[in-house]
Amino acid sequence: MQRSVLDYLEQSAEKFPDRTVFADNENKVTYREFQAQAKAVATGLAQRLNMKTNQPVVVLIERKIESLRGFFGVIYSGNFYAPVDYQMPAKRIELMIETLKPAAVMVTDTTRRVMEQITYDGNIVSLQELTETAVEQGMLDEIARRQIDTDPLYAMFTSGSTGVPKGVLVSHRSVIDLIDNFKYEFGFDETMILGNQAPFDFDVSVKDIYSTLKNGGTMYVIPKMMFSMVARLIDYLNEKQINTVIWATSALRIVENLNVFSKKMPRYLRTVMFSGEVMPNKVLNYWRKYLPEVMFVNLYGPTEITCNCTFYKVDRPFADEEALPIGIAFKNTDLFLLDGDRKNEVEPGQVGEICVRGSSLALGYYNNEERTREAFIQNPLNPMYPETIYCTGDLAQYAEDGNLMFVSRKDYQIKHMGHRIELSEVEIAVNALPFVEAACCIYDTEEEKIVLFYQAAERCDRELLKQLGKNLPKYMFPNRLEYFEKLPLNKNAKIDRTWLKENYILS
């Protein structure tokens, strides 16, 4: 019985000790070396924490493989890691530390200076110093013996509506459930060479890290600058012979916007997976045109259900203006659509809120019982025994072929000019236009206007509205258009709707 994600590392280190497991722009490490380093870190950390377990340890991360060494040192010590980007504003880091009240904060020579700006009187431990600790295998064996699969593995922070970030707490069992499903559904094996795009404090990276370890593959941490110089990105993919990517939708959109494949092609790709935002079929069709043999997979799911709960293997042609299905649930995951009161399932074909049950559910929000109770509720369809479900806040409906179709966020559904409108429907229509590179809609409730933010080579308001008239009724037209040469992205590579709202709606 598997109780810990460490089994992935232990088994692959035994089978492929000299294979590179992780590599970044400066360093690489084999399975044998990485395992030994993580155990050294764990020994030093466990000694400092008096072998106390199931406590949060903040790891101030960089985009380097040494951050991963910190994660696994924490795991071997029997505790759970909370990745925090050291380049975030000090005030936000302080809010996270205040929420977690961590047993320790792990720093590197680079990230240590951040702690000088933060109020924290607990343990600050050096990753470099911990790595030099002599491994005490007996102590680590005793810690492992007490471990169970529902122990927390990591706390990943998402934004909170109150301004205080929420720490989503995820167990070993949930990640094991996800990664085993990925291997089963997508045929991952030891030939996997994965190109990591997601930051380590974004849950997409969980799929990269643990899929690599599960399958005995290799993961390259792609330098962030490559996504600003996309021709070099393709060279990098070819140089490293990367065959698997699990990227944010925006990363694929950058390649399409710049028409990179007309000049050079990735020669080794065989699996391309994407998530985070709705994928415009215009972008997907560009990739499929140049890479017809590649398996493309649309993934859906919030952080609270451990990355993804549904998948759709793209298996037919789609018109640019069509919506892409989010597919079917992974094995051992059940989802259903509840009505607005969260009491009953909606009728077949009707729109409802996606709710999920299964091992994939997070344990809740760390140190935030109130918000946990709001989102993780008793299954209203089962009054007979305790059963928790997670309510995503996303609206969807089933298509005739049985695939789930994402409709919008609950808060993207508006009442405008007497009509019920899904803002995502407007976005799909705009993103399908050949001259639009990216777009999103926000409703200005004060002015009662649909505001469209779009990215294109040049301002084209008149042509945009003219083309929309072919697909949308007048009452769905945006009332205000804001043009951008480059739409702002947040650190997770999604269009930064919060920034747009604060700077263009609330001001």
N, C-alpha and C positions, 0 to 999 in steps of 0.2 A: 504494500500500500504506500502510495507516495504522499508524504506529509509536508514536503518542503520543496521549493524551487531549486534548492541546493542540489537536489538529486540530478537535475539537468547538468549542472557543472561537474559534479562528481563522476557521472557516467561518461560524459564526453571527454573529460580530462583523462580518464582511464583508456578510452578508445583512441583518442587523437592527441596525445600529450604534446607533441611538437608542432601541431597545426596552429597557425595564427587564429586567435579568437577575436581580438579587437585590434583595430589600428586607427590612428588619427593622423593628422598632418605631420606629426613629429615622431611618434613612437608606435611600436606594435608590441604585442605580447602573446605568447603561446598559452594554450590551455593549462599546461603544467605550471608555468610561471605565474599566471593570473591566479590560479587556485592557491599557490603558496603565498603570494602577496596578500590575498584576501584573508587567509587564515592568520597571517601575522598581524594584520590590522585588527582582526577580531580578537586576538589574544590580548593585545594592548588595550583595546577598548573595554573588553570584559573585565580586565583587571581594574581599570579605573572606575568602572561602574559596579564593582563588587559582585559581578556575575548576576546582577539584576537583569531581567529580561522583559520583553514586550513593552519597552519604553521607546518614545520617539527620539531619534537622533537626526538633527538637521545636517545635511551635507551641502555646504556652499559650493555650487557646481560651476565648472567651466566646461567648454565643449572639448573635453579631453578624456582619454580613456582612464586617467587616474580618478576621475569622478566615479566611474564604474567600479573601480577598486574599492572606493569608499563605500558604495552601496553594498557590495558583497561582504565587506568587512563587517558592516552593521548586521547583515543577515546572519553571518556565521556566529556573531555574538549573541544571537537570540533576540535581537531588537528589530525595530522597523525604521527605515530611512525616510526622510522627507527632503526631496531635492529642492533647493532654492537657488535661483540664479543670482550670483553675487552682483551682477550688473543692474539689478532692479533697484528702484529708489529705496534708500535706507529705511524710510518710514514704512514702506510696505513689508520689507523684510522683518521689521520690528513687530508688525501686526501678526505675521505668521508665527514668529517666535513666541509672542504673547499667547497666541491660541494654543500652540503645542506645549509650551513649558517643557522644552526638551531636556533629556538627561545630559545631553552634550551637543555641542556644535562642532562639526568637523571642518577644518579649514586647510588650505594649502598656503604656500608662501605668497601666492598672488591674492588669494581671497581673505587672508587674515586681516588686512587693513580695514575691511568693511565693518568688522566688529568694533572698531574704534568709534564708529558713529551710532552704535546701537546699545541700548540699555539692556544688559544681560549679565547676571552675576553667577551663571552656572559654569559647567566644564567647557572649556574651549580646547579641543585636541587637534594636534597637527597630524595630517594624513602621512606626511613624510616620516615623522618620528614613529608613528604607529607601525609603519611598514617595516621598520628595523627591529621590531619585537621578535624575540625567539618564540616560535609556535609551541603552545602547550596543547597537544592533541587530546590528552585526557580531559582537560577542561572543556574543550570544544565538543568532545563526544558526550560529556555529561549535559551540556546545554542542548545538544541535538536530541538527546534521549527524551527530554521533557517537552519537546516541540510538538504541536498539533497543527493540523492543516487550516484551522480557523484562526490561528494566530495572525496578527497583522503583518503585512510585508512592506507596505509603503503608505505614506500619506501624500496625496497629490493635490495641490491647491488649485481651486477654480475661483472665479470672481464671485463676490457676494453682493446681493442687491442692497445691503445695508452699508456697503463700502468696506466691510471686513471680509477678507478672503476665506473661503470654506476649505477645510482640509478633508478631502475624500479619503477614507481609510479602507484599504483593500487587503484582503487576506491572501495567504498562499493558495488556498483552495481555489479562489476565483481566478487567479492567474494560471494555475495548472489547468483548469477547465478551459480557459481561452486558448492557451498554447497547444494543448492536445487537440482541440478542435481545428486549429489552423493546420496542423500537420495532416490531420485526417482529410480535411476538405480540399486542401490546396497542394497536397503531394510534396510538401517540403522534405528534404533529405540532406545528407551530409555534403552534397555538392552546392548547397546554398552559399552564395556570396552576396551579402546584403549591403545596400547603400543607405545609411541612416541619414535622414534629413531632419527629423523632429528633434527639438530640444529635449534634454533629459528630464526636464520638469513638465513635459507635456506627455500625456498618456499614450500617444502614438508610439513613442520610443519604447514602451513596455513590450509591444509586439516585436520590435526589432531585436531588443536585447535577449528576451527569453526564447524567441524562435531560434535565434542563432545558437544558444546554448543547448536547447532541446535536441537540435538536429546535428550538432557538431560542425556547424558552418563557421563562416567568417563574416564579421561586420566591420565595414569601413565607415568611420565618422566623416561624412563629407564636409569639407570646410564651408562655412556659411557664405563666404564670398563667391563661391562657385555659382550660387543662384542669382548673382548679379552679373556674372560673366558666363552666360549659358553655353557658349561654344566650348569653353574650357570644361564646363560640367560634363559635356558629352565625351570629351577627351578623357576625363577622369574616369567615367563609367567604363570606357573601353580599356584604359590602362589597367584598371583593377579587375576587369572581367566581371563586373557586377551583373548578376542575373535576376535579382529580386529587389524591388523597391516598394515601400509602404509609405507613401508621401501624402502631404496635404494637397487638396485639390488645387490650391493656388500655385504650387510648384509645377504641376503639369500645365497650368494655364500660362505660366511664364514662357515655357518652351513653345507653346502654340502661338502666343502673341508675337514672338520674335521669329517665327517660321524657321527654327533652327534646323529641322530635319531636312530642309531643302538643300542644306550645305553639308551636313554630316549626320551620321546615324549611330545610335547605340547598337553595337553588334551582338551583345551577349544577353540582353534582356529577354526573360521568358515569363516573368510574372510582374504585373504592375497593379498595385492596390492603392486605393485612394479613399479619403474620408475627410471629415471636418466641416465641409460645406457641400451644398448641392453641386454636383458636377454638371456643367453645361454640356450638352451633347455635341455642340459645335467644337468644343475642346477635345472631347473624347474621340470624336470622329476623325480629327486631325491625327491623333496618336494611332488610331486603328488603321488609318489609311497607310501609314508608313510602317507599321509593325503588325501586320495581319496575323502573324503566328503567335503573338503574345497573348497570354491570358490576362484579361482585365477584370478586376473585381471591385465593385462598389461596396464599401463597408459602412455600416451605420451603428451608432450607439454613443451614449454619453459616458463620461468618466465614471459615473456612479454604477454602471453595470460592467465595469472592467473593460473599457475600450469599445467593444463591439458586441451587439447581440444579433444582428442580421447581416447577410451578405447576398450579393447578386453577381454571379459570373455572367458577364456580358456575352450573350449567345446569339444575338440577332442584330440586324441593322436598326439604327434609330435615326429619325429625322432630327435636324438641329433643334427644332422647336418642341420636340417631345420631351417628356419627363422621364428620367431614368429610374427604374424600380430600386428600392433598397432591399428587395428580395425576401428571403425566408430566414427563420430563426436558426441559429446554430443548435446542434444536438445538446440536450440537457438544459435548454433554455425554452421557456414558454412565454409568449407575449400575446396580449389581447388588447382590444380597443374599447375603452370605457367612455361613457357619455360625460357631459359637462359636470354632472354632480358626482362623478366617480362612484356610481352605485351599480350600474348595469352595463353589459356589453351593448354596443350599438348594433343595429341591424346590418346584415351583409350588404356591402357596397357603400355604407354610410361612413362618414368621417368621425373618428374618435381619437382619444388620447392614447398613445402607446404606453402600455404598462407591462412590466416585465417581472417574472419570477424565476428563481433558479439559483444555482451555485455562483453565477456570475455577479450577483448583487454585492455591492460594497457593504462594509459593516456599518456605514453611516458617516456622518460628519464628525470629525474628532472634536471633542470638547464643545459640542453644540447640539444638545438634545432637542431643542425646540425646532431647529431647521431639519433635523433628522426625522422627527415625527411628522413634519409637513410633507416630506417627499417619500419616505419609506413607511408605507401604511399597511394595515391589515387588509388582506385580499377580500374585497367586498363580495366576491362570488363564492367565498368559502367561509361560512359562519361557524364551522364545526370545530376548528382547531387553529392555533396560531400559525399564520403563514404571511410572511412579509412580501410585499411587491414594491417595486419602484415606479413612480409615476414620472415620466420623462418631460412632460410639458410640450411634447411634440405631437402634432396631429397627423393622422395617416388614414388610408383606406385600402381595402384589398381590391386588386384588379381581378378581372374575370379569370386570368390564368393562375391565380393564387398568390401572386407576388404582391408584397406590400409596397404601396406608393406613398412616399412622404408628401404631405400637403404643406405644412408650415409649422412654425412655433405657435403655441396658443396665443402668445402676445403679438404675433404677426397678423392675426386675423382681425380685421377692423370693420367697423360700420361706417360707410362713407357715402354721403348723398343718398341715404336710404337703402344702400346695397351692402350686403355682406361680401367682403373682398379678402382674398388671400394674397398678401403682398408677394409671396413666393411665386404666384402665377404671373404677376407683372415682371418679376425678376427673370423668370424663365424666358418670357417673350423678348425681353430686352437683350439678354445674354445670347439669344439665338441670332441676333442681327450681325451680319458679317463684319461690320465696321466698329462694333463695340467689343472692347477687350475684357471688361469686367463691369459689374453693376450690382447695386443693392438699393433697396427701398426702405425708408423709415417714415412712419406716420407722425406728422406734427399735430398732436391732439389740440394744442392751443389754437393753431390757425386752421385746423381741420383740412390739412393738405397732405397729399402723398408726395414725398420728396424723393426724387430719383437721383442717386449719385452714380455717375458713370465714368469709365476710363476709355479713352479712344485716342487715335493719332491727332485728332483736332476736334474742336467743338462742332457738334452736328445736331443741335436741338431740333431744328425744323425737319430734317430728314428722319431723325429718330422717331418723332411723333407721327410722321407720315407713314413710316413702315409699321409702327405699332397698330395703326388703324386697320391694317389687314388682318390682325389676329385678336385684337382686344376691343371691347365696347368702349365708348367714350367715357363712361363713368369710372372705368379702371385706369384712365390715362393719368400719369403723374401730373400734379399741378405745379410743380417746381422742379427744375432740372439744375443740377450742379455738376459742372464738368471738371474732370481731373486728368492731368497727364499721367499721374500714378495715384491710384487710390491708396490710402494708408492701410498698412497691415499691422496687426498686433504681433506679439512675439511668437504666437503659434501659427503664423502665416495665414491667418484668416483676415478678411476685410474688417477693419477696426470700426465696427458699428458704434461702440461706446464713444470713441473719439469724435466720430462724425456727428453723433447726437449732441454731445456736449458743445461742439464748436459751431454747428450749423442749425441746430434745432432749439436748444435751450438758451442760447445767447440772445 
